[in-house]
């Protein structure tokens, strides 16, 4: 009987290992477990079952000397009943503290002291601590093992005996060695940007913070990684001037099983492997055009990078709707084509790219509702995206780095402002102590706002943690606010956007209900290791999918995180290359040299 009781207790402990730490009797400190930038907003949360009736103090303690260096008062109580009714949260805001060092946050409640794990504060501390590991992650994700390279040199096209050389690139995820420009193309409104986004993000980070990267000794490594991505995209550019979308592994251990494919639901493969703008083509053009300006050669020359980008753009001006699965363009085509046209305009100064960029920027402006969210289609479907929600704003901001015409600039700036204002509004419309970015979507016949994406969506099956979305919105808030809120009278709005941005990154790094740091080998609590083929798997600096709405809730309501789920735990635990790409953009924007 005792043996059975012990077994039952063990099972219960394992089952509850990753329930949100809401139901504990003692107070819990939720905090970014890695680092805070000195000049940034710095906020932690105290969660408790009790509503405090008197002011409660918190302190920062030097982790080395154990001396108190800062004291503050907890904010008013907040609740988040959708996740945990009856729990109270209190903000510990130490934004005014800027001294570099290693610290612990402490709070005394009912005569008992509680403290957080140690974290660092310093100038550009997030960039300094994590960017080298992000670069390491991508280096380890390279499809560069001898067996991979040998097989990838002669991959068959789906339904054909023709082979193509698609060596290089990065394996997509912790458990998937497939290589994607984009997937979910068949769903039309959910296509994420994958290898091309990673490459563009690396080029962007290099140009945002060159002095810091050089001082850190990683700029050469980052440039090498970006060139690795550019070379893969050049190999993926067909003789007919379209990009091959996917090298699919079929989740098989047989490397010869791989094919160049298009994907439908449930991994059904087709010969629809030509990339539209929204299926990775636009971001690939943008990345190649931008990296060509470096005048640094990989396996191809800078001239070849630019030539490839121009060929692909000319091709998609003719064939894009043919490659779109529903043969209609939507918002993802617009912002990806805007990126492509903008980078080509910056690089060549040709009128055709100026005109195309202006057209796409106008399209985005026309998709903006009076409320402040975008419409995805020609009807009423709100734009939401599990990975790239901030990309429309980043594309417009990039366009504005070249556009000088006052009328065109004014329209783009207004679109950015309305979008950012709405993001702040929808995020603050409900009690939201973590500051988690909320979103607008259509569920069944209703327009709804929620924390997480709806699980019942156009894909029929795909939903996962949204850490890429969070970093994309953090990037948009930082970059966009510099454009539209850059005068002294706008200080409060800009500060609100900075707080919003850092809240998203803090969530990824541990300030979330499960106290999980989703960047591997950082913080005190990581997701379990995931093994993959060819020696790939979870790597330091990689970021896992993250937290979702409650499994079984079609509208994405509630909250969930699992490390075991009969093979479906990938939704929460698997590393995915867009997460680290957007995180790299966010952190390089925070550290940008202005």
N, C-alpha and C positions, 0 to 999 in steps of 0.2 A: 504493500500500500504506500509506504514512504517513497519507494523507488518511483512508482507511478506519479505520485504527487510532485516529486522533484522534476520528472520529465515534463509534466504539465507546466510547471513554473518556468522551465527553460524555454518551452515553446512560446509561452506568453511573453517572456522577455524578448525573444527574437522577433516575434510578430510586432511588438511595440517599439522596436529599436529606433524606428524613424517616424514615430508619431510626432506631430508638432509639440514642441516643449511648452505647451500651453497649460496642461493639466497638472503640472507639478505644484506641490504645496508651497515650495520655496520660490522666492523671486528668481527670475532668469534674466541674464544680461545678453542682449542680442547686439552684436557689434561686428563691423568690418575687422576681420581677424588678421589682416595683413598690414595695411598702412593707410595713413591719411596725408594728403599734401598739406603743407604748412598753411597756405593761404586759403584752403578750401573749406566749405562747410563740413563740420564734424559732428555727427549725431549718432548716438546709440539709443537703444530702447531698454527699459526695464519692464518685464512682464510679471504680473502678479495676479493672484486670485482676489486680492483685497483692493478696495478703493481707498487710497490714502486720504485721511481727513485732515492731516496736517502737512505742512511743507516738509519735503524730504531732500536732503543734500546728497550730492555725489562728489567724489574727488578723483583726480588723476594722480597716480602714484608712480614715481620713477621706478621702473622695474629693476634697476641696478642698485640705486641708493636707498630705495624704499621711502624716499621723502615725498610728501605731498607737494605737488607743483601747481595744482589748480583746484578750485572748489566752485561748485555751481548748484543750482536748485533744479529738481526735476520739474518738467512741465505738467500741465493739467492731464487728467486721465483721458484716455481715448479707448474706444473699443472697435472690434472688427467682427461683428456678429456673424457674418457669412462664413467665417473660418472657425471661430470659437466663441460662442455666446458666453457671457459672464466673465471674460478675461479683461483685465485692464492693462493698459500700456502707458508708459511715461517716458517722455523724451529727455535724454541727457545731452544737452547741446553745449559742446565745448569748442565751438568754432573760433572763439576769441583766442584760444591757446595756440601758439605757433612755434614753440621751442622744439628744436629737433631732439629726438631721443626715442627711447623705448619705454612704453608705459602700460599700466593696467588701469582700468576704470573700476572704481569701488563704490559701493553704496551700503549704507547701514539702514536696515529695516527691522523694527521691533528689537533693537539691541543686538542684532546679529549682522556681521559683515559679509558681504558677497563681493567677489571680484571677477573681472573678465580675464581671458587669456591675454597675453602681451601682444601689443601691436606697435608699429612705428609711426612717428610723425617726422616729416622732413620736406625740404624743397624738392618737388617733383619725385616724391618718394615712391609713388605708385609706379611710375615709369621706370625708375632705377631698379626697383625690386623685381618687377614682373616682365618687362619687355625682353630682357635676355632669355627668360624661360619660354616666352611665346615663340621667339625665334628658334629656340631649341626644339620646341614641339613640332614646328613645321619641318625642321630638318629631319626629325625622326619619322614624320609622316610622308616623306618623299618615297615615291614608288621606285626605289633605286637598288633594290636587292638584285643580285645576279639573275635569279630566276625570273623576277619581275621584268627586268630590262630585256632579257632574251625573249620572253613571251610577248611583251608589249611591242616589240619591233615588227611583229607580224600578226596583228589581230585581225580576225575576219569581220567583215561587215555582215550584219544580220541578213540572212537569206541569200548570201553570196559567198563565193570562194575567194573573192578579192580580199587582199590583206592591206593594211595600212600600218605605218610606223607611228605608234602613239606612246613612245617612251617618255617617261618623266611625269610631272604633275605630282599631286598629293593624294594619298588614300583619303577617302571621304570622311571616315568616322572610326571610332575606336574598334568597332567590330566589322567594318565593311571596307574592303580594299578596292571597291569600285571607284571610278573617277568620273566626276560630274562637272559639266558646265552649269547644269541645273537639273533638278528633278521635279516631279509633280506637274510636268507640263500639261498633261491631259486635263488637270483640274482648272487650268486657265488663269485662276486668280491667286494661286498660292506658290507659284514658282519662286524658289529662293535662288540667289546668286551664290555660286560656290567657288570653283577654282578661279574664275576671272575676278570675283570680288576679293579673294585672298590676295591676288597679285596686285590689284589696284590699291588695296589697303596698305600693302607694304610700300609701294611707291609713294603713296600719300604720307605715310608716317615718316619716311625718309625726308620728304620735303617739308614737313611740318616742324620737325625738331632736329635738324642736322647737327647742330653744335652739341646738343645733349647726347645724341647717339654716338657722335665721335668721341666725346669725353668718356662715355661708358665703354667704348671699345667694341661696339657692336654694329656700327654702321656698315662696314664691309660685309658682315654676315647677313644683314638685312637685305642689302643690295643683291648679294649672291642668291638669296632665296627668291627675291622678286624676279631675277633673270631666269631662274629655274622655272618659275611659273610662265613667264613670257615664252620661253622656248617650247614648253609643252603646248601652249596655245597656237604657236606657229605650226607645230606638227599636226595639230588638230584642224588646221585650216585646209580644207580639201582643195583639190585641183579646180573644182567648180566654184570656189570662193565662199562656201558656207563652212561653218565649224561643225565638227562631229560632237554631238551632245554628251554621250555617255559611253564609257567603257564599263560594262556590267559584269560582275563576277558570278552572278547567279548564286551567290553565297556558297560556292562550291570550292572544295580544296584542290580541285583539278585546274591548274592555271590555263590549260588549253580550252576550258569551257568558256572563257571570256569572249564577249562579242561587243562590237560597236552597235548600240541599239537606241531606240526610243522606248520609253516606258509608259505603260498604262497602269491602271490599278492592279494591286496584288502582284506586282513584278511581272506582268504580262509584257513581253518584249515585241517590238515591231521594227520596221525599217524607217520609221519617222525620226531619224537621228539628226536632222538638220536643225540648227539652232535659229530660232527667231530672236529678235531683239530681247524679248522678255525671258528667253530660255538660255541666257548666258552670252548670247551673241553681242548685245550692246555693251556689256561690261568688259568683254574680251577686247572689243575694238577700243574702248576707252583705255584699258590698261596698256595695250600695245602702243597706242598713239602717245600716251603719256611717258612710258618708259623709253620710247625712241628719242626723247629730248635729252636723255642722259648722255647720249653718245658713248655708251658703254656696251660692249658686245658680250653676248652669251654665246650659245652655239649658232645664233643668227646675229646679223649686224643690226645696228640701229636703223639703217635704211630699210632693211627687210622688215623690221617690226612695223615701221610706218607704212610701207607698201602693203603689207598684209592687212593692216587696219583699214586702209582706203579701199582695197579690193573688197573686203567683207562688207563695209558700209555701203558701197555702190550696189552690191548684190542684194542686200536686205532692203534697200529702197525699192527694189522691184519685187522681191519674193517674200517679204516679211509676213504678210497676211496668209500666204500659202502655208508657211511653216507654223503659224499659230494654230493650235489644235481646233479652235472653233472658227478660224479664219476671220476673226475680228480683233482689232487692237484694243487694248485696255490700258489702264494706268501703268502697269508694269512695263509695257512697251514704251510708254511715254517717258518714264524716268530713266530707263536704260538707254533708249535712243538719245535722250538729252545728254546723258553722260558721254556717249559715243561722239555725238556731234560737237559737244563742247571741247573735248580733248583734241579732236581733229582741227577745230577752229583755232584753238590756242596754238597748236603745233604748226599749222600751215597758213593760217590767216585767209583761207579760201572762202569766198562768198557762199558757196553751196552749204558749207558747214554752219556758217553764221545763220543762214536762212532756216536750216533744219533745226538748229538749236532754238531759235526763236519760236518756231512752230510748236516744238514740244513743250517749251516753257509756257506758251499760251494754252496748250492743251491742259497742262496741270492746273493753271489758274482757273480754267473753265470747269474743272472737276471739283473745285472747292465749293462746299455748301455754305449757306449763310451761317450755320452753326459753327463751322470751322473744321469739319472733317472732310476728307476727300471721298468722291464716288469712284468706284473701280471701273464701272462699265458705262454704257450709254443710257442706263436706267437709274436704279436707285440702290444698288448694292454698295454699302459703305466699304471703303478701303480699310482693311486690316491685314496684318501680315505677321506671321509667327517668327520671322527672321529679320526682315528688312524694312520694318515699319518707318524708320527714319530716313530711308534712302530718297524719297521724293524731295525732302528738304536738303539733303546733302547734294543731290543733283542740281537743284536750283542755286544753292550756294556756290557750287563749282562754276556754274554758268555765269554767275555774277562776278566771278574773278576775271572774266573777259568782257562781259557786256558793259558798254559805256553809255548807251542811249538812255536818256532819262525816262522816257515812257516805258520802255521794256524793263528797265531796272525797277521802276516804281511798281509795276504789276507783279514782278517776281518777289519783291520785298513784302508787298501786301499779302501774297500767298503764304510766305514763310511766317509772317507775323500772326496771321489768322490760325495757322496750323499749330504754332507753339502756344498761343493763348488758349486754344481749345484743349491741348494736351494738359496744360496746367488745370484747366477747369474740370475736365472729366476725371482727372486723377484726384481732385479735391472735392468732388461732388458728394462723396461718402466719407465716413470716418475711415482713415487710411494711415495708421501710424507708421507703417514702413515706407510710405510714399511710393508704393509700387505703381508703375505706369498702367493706367487703365485704358480701355479701347472701346470703340463703337463697332457693332456688327449687327447683321441681320440674322436672327434665329427664328426659323420657321417663317411666320408672317409679321414678326415684330422687330423693330429696331431696338437694340438693347445696348447697355454699357456694362462692361465686366472687367474683371482683373485678367482672366486668362482667355485664350482663344476658344471658340466653340468646338467641341469634339465632333459634333455632327456638322460636317462641312463638305465642300465639293469633292474632296479626295475620296470620301467614303471610309477612310481608316486612319489617316495620318494626323496625329496631334502629339506634341512632345513639349518638354520644357522650353522656355522662351528666352534663354539668356542672351542669344544673339539679338533678339528684338530689344531687350533692355539696353544693351550697349549701343545699338543703332539709334535709339531715341536719346540716349545720353549724348552721343556725338551730335545729333541734330540740335539738341538744346544748346550745347556749347557753341557750335559753329553758327547756328542761326541767330542766337542772341547777340553775337558780336556784330552782326549785320543790321539787326533791327532795333536793338536796345543798347546803343553805344553812346548815349548822352547822359549827363548827370541826373536829369529828371527821370531817366528810365532805370535808375539804380535798383529800385525795389523789384521791378519785374526781372531784371537781369539776375539779381540775387536769387529770386525764386526759381529761375531756370537752372542756375548753378546747383542749387540744393536738389532740385529734381534730378539732374544729371548724376550727381554723386550718390543719391539714393539708389539709383539703378546699379551702379558699380558696387556699392556697399552690399546690396542684396546678393550679388554674385559671390562676393568675397566673405560671406558669413553672416551678414545682418539680415537673416531671413528666419522664418518660423522654425526651421529644422536645425538651425545653427550649423549648416553645412557650407564649407568653402568649396565652391564648384571648380576652382582652379586647382588642378592636381598638384600635390606636394606643397601646398600652401595652407596656412591656417591649421586648426587642430583636428578637423573632422572632414575627410574627403570621401568621395564615393568609392566603392570597391574597384579594384583593378579589373580591367576588361582585356582579355587576350584576343589577338587577331592573328591573321596569317603572316607568313614571311618575317616573323619576329616583331610585327607591329602590335600595338596595343595602347593602353593608357600611358600618357607621357607627361612628365613635368611641364607645366605651362599650358597644357590643354584644358579646355573648359567643357564641362559636361552639360547636357541639355537643361537640367534644372527642374523646377517645381511646376506643377500643372494644376488645373482644376480637378475636382474630384472625379476619379474614374467612374463612369456610369452616368455622369451628368452631361447630357448632350449640349447644354449651353455653356459648359466650362465653368460653372459655378462651383463653390467649395474649394478645397485645396487638397493636394496629394503629392506624395513623394515616396517611391518604393525602390528598394534595392533588390527585391526579388518579386517576380510577377509571372512565373511560368514562361519565361523567355521574353516577356514584354517589358522587362525592366529597362531596356534601352531608352524608353520614352523619357526616363529621368536621369539615367546614369552614364549614357554613352557620350564620349567626346565627339565633337563635330566641328569641322574646320570653319564654318561661318561664325561660330561663337568667338573663337580667338581672333578672327579677322576684325570683327566689329569692336571687340574689346581693345585691340591694338589701335583702331581709329579713335576710340573714346579717350584712351590714355594719352595718345600722342596729341590729341586736341587739347587736353588739359595742360600738357607740357609745351604747347606750341610757342615758338619764338615769334613774337609779334613786333 
